Amino acid sequence: MRALIAATAGLAVALALVLTITAMGSPAGSTSPKPMLTTVPAHP
């Protein structure tokens, strides 16, 4: 019985965490204007 109660409590906490993160929305940001390096520079 304790295991069932612990599992239910853990599920409730996980669900509350997911709902909280979802309610906060995605962070505001922008992409970097600098291009990413796609190749490794040659070693001297």
C-alpha positions in Angstrom: 0.0 0.0 0.0 2.9 2.4 0.8 4.3 1.8 -2.7 1.0 2.7 -4.3 0.8 5.9 -2.3 4.4 6.8 -3.1 3.8 6.2 -6.8 0.7 8.3 -6.8 2.5 11.1 -5.0 5.4 11.0 -7.4 3.1 11.0 -10.4 1.3 14.0 -9.0 4.5 15.9 -8.5 5.7 15.1 -12.0 2.4 16.2 -13.5 2.5 19.4 -11.5 6.0 20.1 -12.8 5.1 19.5 -16.4 2.0 21.7 -16.1 4.1 24.5 -14.5 6.7 24.4 -17.2 4.1 24.3 -19.9 2.3 27.3 -18.4 5.5 29.3 -18.3 5.8 29.0 -22.1 8.8 29.0 -24.3 11.6 31.5 -23.5 11.9 34.6 -25.6 15.1 34.6 -27.6 16.6 35.0 -31.0 19.0 33.1 -33.2 22.7 34.1 -33.3 23.7 36.1 -36.3 27.1 34.4 -36.3 27.3 31.3 -38.5 28.3 28.0 -36.8 31.6 26.3 -37.8 30.7 23.1 -39.6 34.2 21.9 -40.3 37.2 21.3 -38.1 40.1 23.7 -38.9 43.3 22.1 -40.3 46.1 21.7 -37.9 49.4 23.3 -38.8 
